[in-house]
Amino acid sequence: MKIRIHKILADHGIGSRRGIESLIRQKKVYVNGELAEIGQLVSEKDSFQVEGRQFKLIKKAANEKRVLMYNKKIGEISSRNDPEHKDTIFDNLPKLKQGRWISIGRLDINTSGLILFTDDGSFANSLMHPSSNIEREYIARIHGNVTDSSLEKLVDGVTLEDGFARFTDVQRGRKGKTNQWFAMVLMEGRTREVRRLWESQGFEISRLKRVRYGNLFLPSNLKQGSFKELTKSEINSLERQLIDQ
């Protein structure tokens, strides 16, 4: 059966659908030795070259996917490589026989905590799509005296440079002399959105950590720089959240 090239390569973990389409436009994808085209129909029997790397697809069983939960360290970047930084979120992950790990969303270099990876590009795309409405929970240490009025504005929503944004919930935590911890919930994952929301009210984040994605919480015993593989029931739980939306 013939399938569109961006879907079959995403399903086998070569990249996300959007990423594959971008590489095709950059003329970095070949099928059977010839340049690939957007929307091209292919099968698992074809041979592929992506960014100079050769791939021969292995037929995957239905619903056969792997998902990792990783505890990101501060200082790691969410790209595969960067000439200015050595440490990436991909460095400590196990090797795959086929394809590569795709991160489900990103965290900036100064943010730690939970980030998910999968070898199934279509699944990654579904989880990251705005229509998924999957909650992301963060904890942050905020400098300054945060008033109830500021919290109300953050929940009611503010207009950022890339559109309207809001927390669906904000809860106060322990308080120090000059700062206080807060727990916040977002329904999307735009670049630096948590930081930009607080900055819109004149506050600075000194520590930021993601602790939950959907109904998956970051385990207290998962050390920074370490990963755990999700069980079949945990993966099924993620899939049900997509169905329930």
N, C-alpha and C positions, 0 to 999 in steps of 0.2 A: 504494500500500500504506500502511495506517495503522500508525503507530508511537507508542509512549507518548511523551508530550511531553518528559519529562526526558531520555530517550535521544536523541531527534532533535536537541534543542537542544544537548546535550552533544557529540554527534557533529559538529555544525557549529561548535563552539568558543564557544558563547555562555556556557558555564559548565560546572562539573562537575555530575554527576547530583544529588549531595547539595545543591549550591548552588542548582540550579534548583528542586528540591523546596522548599527553604527560602523562596525568593522567591515561589513559588506560595502557600505558607501565609501569607506577608506581603501577599498580594494585589497583587503587583508584576508579574504576568505576565498578558498578554491574548492571546487567539487570535481573530483576525478581529473585534477590537473588544470581545470579551466576556472576562470574568475566566476565567482558566484553572483547571482542577481537577487535583488529584493523580491521576495515572494516565490522564489524558485521552488519547485516541487522535487523532493529527493526521498531516498529511503535509507534504511540502516545498512543496506548493501553497498552504498556509495562510500568512497573514501573522501576525507575532508582534510584540508590544511587551514589552520586558523593561526594567524600571526606567526607563520613559519613553522608551526608545530603540527605534525601529522596525527590524525585521529582515525581509527577504525572503530566504528560504533559496535558495542556489544548489546545485543537485544536485552532490554530490561523487562522484568516481569511487571504486571500491572500493580500499581501502588507500591513498587519497590523503591524506596527512597531512604536516604540517611539524613539525619538532622543532628547538629552539634550545638550545645550551649557553651559559650566561651565567656570567661571573666576577663574582660579587657583591662590592661594596665594603662595608667596615665603615661603618655609619651609614645604610645603605639599609634601609627597612622592606619586609617581604614582603606588605604590603597594597597595594591599588590607590591608595589615598589615605589620608592621615591629617592632620587639622588641625594637629597639633603638629610634623610633619616634612614637608619638601618632597620629599626624595629617596625614590623607590620603585624596586623591582627592575624595574618595567615602563617606566620613563621612557626607557631607551635602546634599547628593542626596536623593530624595524621595524613599520610600520603594516600591518594586514591589510585586504583588501578586504571580507571577511566575518568575523563572529565576533570573538573576541579571544583573546589569549594566556592560557593557563591554566598556572600554575606547578605543577610536580610536586613537591609538598612545599614546605616553607618553611625559611628560616634566620633566626635572630633578628638583631636590629639590630647586635649586636657580633660576629657570625660572618660570615666571608667565604668565597669559594670557589664551587664548582660548584653550579649550580641549573639544572634543565631546564625548558623551556616547550614546550607543544604547542598546536595549534589544534584538537585532537581530544579532547573531554572524556571520551569512553569510554576512550580510551587512557590519559589522565591518571589516571582512576579506577582502572584496572587496575594501573598502576605503583605507585600509592600504597596500594593495598589491602594489609592485613597479610599476606594469603595469598601475596603476590608473592614474599616472602622474598628481596628484592634487597638486596645488600650496599651499605652506605654507608661510605666510609672517610674518616676525619678525621685531621688532625694538630693537636696541642695543646701549648702550652707551660704546664707545671704548676709552680707554686711549691711549694717544700718538698722534703723527702727522701722519695721514694716507695719503700716497701719491697716486696719480693717478695710478702709476705703481703697487702698492699693490692691488688696486681695480681691475685692469685689470687681475691680476693673479687669484683673487678670482672668477672672471667671466669666465676666460678661463679654470680654473680648476687646482686642485693640487691633488697629490696622498697622501692619508692618509693611516693609518695602515690597514684599511679595504677596501681600494680601491679608485678609482677616485671619486672626489667630486667637486661640483661647485655651486655657486649662479647663477641663471638665470638673476638676476638683483640686483644691489646695488645702492642706492640713498643716497646722503649726506643730513643730517638734520641740526638742530641748533648746534652751536659750542660754547664750553666754553673755558676757559683758557687752560685746560690740557686734555680736552676730547671733543668728538663730537658724536652726534647721527646719526645712519644710519638705513635705511630700507632695508631689504634683502628678496629675494624670493628663496625658495628651492622647488624642485619637489619630495622630498622624506623625510623620517623621521628617519634617522639613529641616534644612541645614541650620544648625545652631538655634533651633526654635525656642528651646527652653531659655537659653541665655538671652536671646533677643526679647522675649516677653518680659523678663525681669528688667532688662536694660530700658525698656520702654517706660518703666515706672521709676527709673533713676537708681536702680539697685545693681550691685555687682555680685556675681557668684564666685565664691572662692573654692568651692568643692562641688562636683556634680557627678552623680552615679546613677545609672539605670539599674533598677532592681526587679522590674517585672515586664514581661511582654505577653499580652493576653492573660492567660491563667497560669503562665509559667513564671515562677519566682526564682531569683538567683539564690542557690543554696548557700548557707553560711559557711559550709565546709569546702566550697569550691574556691581554691586559692586563685589569686590574680595570675594571669598567664596560663591557666589550666582550663581544660575542657571536659565535658562529659557528653556521651552520646545519649540522645533521647530514646526512650523505650518506644515500642510500637504503640502502646496506649497513650503516651504523651504526644506522639505524632498525630494519632487519631483525634486527640483532643484539639490540636491546632486546626486540623481539617474541619472539625465540627464547627469551630468558631467562624470559619469562612462560609460554611453552609448556612449558619444561623443569621448571617447579616442580611 
